[in-house]
Amino acid sequence: MTLKALEHKLKNDGYETVTVHDGKQAIEELNTRKDIDLLLTDLHMPLISGLELISHVRNEMKSNMPVVMLTRVGLEDTVLHAFELGADDYITKPFSPEELSLRIKRLLLKSRS
């Protein structure tokens, strides 16, 4: 449900989206598509976690694309670990779609400058 709502909001904001249902599919998309400008990931995904996905983007791909972690887990250790791995932002569910939209816009502007 959250995935569909996010996809709808981002498309309304003018963004092209690519959605996947597990971490393995995410890595496949990231490895084959070169037009992805930002990654939104959940912490808990089937097959490969969001933390493993951040590590892949930073260490295997050597990419500086903005990465935003969306999750229900607000434990300080998890938040710190995500930032240590290279997350650019960490948003705890539930969150405001408008806030997410502003954070994405800010990260994309920053990454393009």
PLY file of the C-alpha trace (Angstrom):
ply
format ascii 1.0
element vertex 113
property float x
property float y
property float z
element edge 112
property int vertex1
property int vertex2
end_header
0.00 0.00 0.00
2.76 2.45 0.92
4.63 1.63 -2.29
1.63 2.48 -4.49
0.94 5.70 -2.57
4.59 6.78 -2.87
4.65 5.96 -6.56
1.47 8.00 -7.13
2.81 10.99 -5.15
6.17 10.99 -6.92
4.58 10.71 -10.37
2.29 13.64 -9.49
5.43 15.59 -8.53
6.83 14.92 -12.02
9.26 12.12 -11.24
9.64 8.93 -13.23
9.61 5.97 -10.86
10.86 2.40 -10.93
9.38 0.15 -8.26
10.53 -3.27 -7.14
9.30 -5.66 -4.47
12.54 -6.95 -2.98
16.17 -6.03 -2.52
17.42 -8.44 -5.17
15.25 -6.79 -7.82
16.50 -3.41 -6.62
20.14 -4.42 -7.15
19.30 -5.79 -10.61
17.65 -2.49 -11.59
20.50 -0.42 -10.14
23.10 -2.51 -11.97
21.36 -2.33 -15.35
19.79 1.13 -15.43
22.03 4.17 -15.56
19.23 6.74 -15.34
18.36 6.35 -11.66
18.95 9.61 -9.79
17.77 8.71 -6.28
17.05 5.57 -4.28
14.21 5.25 -1.77
14.48 2.03 0.20
12.82 0.37 3.13
14.90 -1.24 5.85
13.03 -4.55 5.82
12.69 -6.03 2.35
12.64 -9.63 1.19
15.97 -11.21 0.12
18.24 -8.18 0.63
17.77 -5.53 3.33
17.80 -1.80 2.82
21.10 -1.59 4.71
22.66 -4.13 2.34
21.28 -2.12 -0.57
22.91 1.08 0.70
26.19 -0.79 1.07
25.89 -2.08 -2.51
25.26 1.41 -3.89
28.19 2.94 -2.03
30.75 0.10 -2.10
30.02 -1.99 -5.19
28.60 0.64 -7.53
30.73 3.45 -6.09
27.71 5.72 -6.61
26.99 9.01 -4.91
23.28 8.96 -5.83
21.15 10.21 -2.94
19.76 7.37 -0.81
16.74 7.78 1.47
15.78 5.10 3.97
12.06 4.85 4.76
11.18 2.57 7.66
9.14 2.00 10.80
12.36 1.27 12.68
13.51 4.38 14.53
16.09 2.76 16.78
19.13 4.97 17.17
21.59 2.16 16.32
19.76 1.40 13.07
19.58 5.07 12.08
23.29 5.56 12.81
24.21 2.40 10.91
22.25 3.57 7.85
24.10 6.91 7.92
27.45 5.18 8.43
26.77 3.07 5.33
26.04 6.21 3.33
22.34 7.02 3.58
21.63 10.68 2.89
18.36 10.77 4.80
16.33 8.54 7.13
12.59 8.97 7.47
10.55 7.07 10.03
7.04 5.91 9.09
4.46 7.27 9.27
5.62 10.36 7.42
4.07 13.22 5.50
4.13 12.79 1.71
4.76 16.54 1.42
7.77 16.31 3.73
9.16 13.42 1.69
8.62 15.40 -1.51
10.56 18.36 -0.12
13.40 16.15 1.10
13.68 14.46 -2.30
13.72 17.81 -4.09
16.44 19.09 -1.75
18.60 15.98 -2.24
18.26 16.05 -6.02
19.13 19.75 -6.19
22.15 19.16 -3.97
23.35 16.17 -6.01
23.14 18.14 -9.28
25.14 21.13 -8.01
0 1
1 2
2 3
3 4
4 5
5 6
6 7
7 8
8 9
9 10
10 11
11 12
12 13
13 14
14 15
15 16
16 17
17 18
18 19
19 20
20 21
21 22
22 23
23 24
24 25
25 26
26 27
27 28
28 29
29 30
30 31
31 32
32 33
33 34
34 35
35 36
36 37
37 38
38 39
39 40
40 41
41 42
42 43
43 44
44 45
45 46
46 47
47 48
48 49
49 50
50 51
51 52
52 53
53 54
54 55
55 56
56 57
57 58
58 59
59 60
60 61
61 62
62 63
63 64
64 65
65 66
66 67
67 68
68 69
69 70
70 71
71 72
72 73
73 74
74 75
75 76
76 77
77 78
78 79
79 80
80 81
81 82
82 83
83 84
84 85
85 86
86 87
87 88
88 89
89 90
90 91
91 92
92 93
93 94
94 95
95 96
96 97
97 98
98 99
99 100
100 101
101 102
102 103
103 104
104 105
105 106
106 107
107 108
108 109
109 110
110 111
111 112
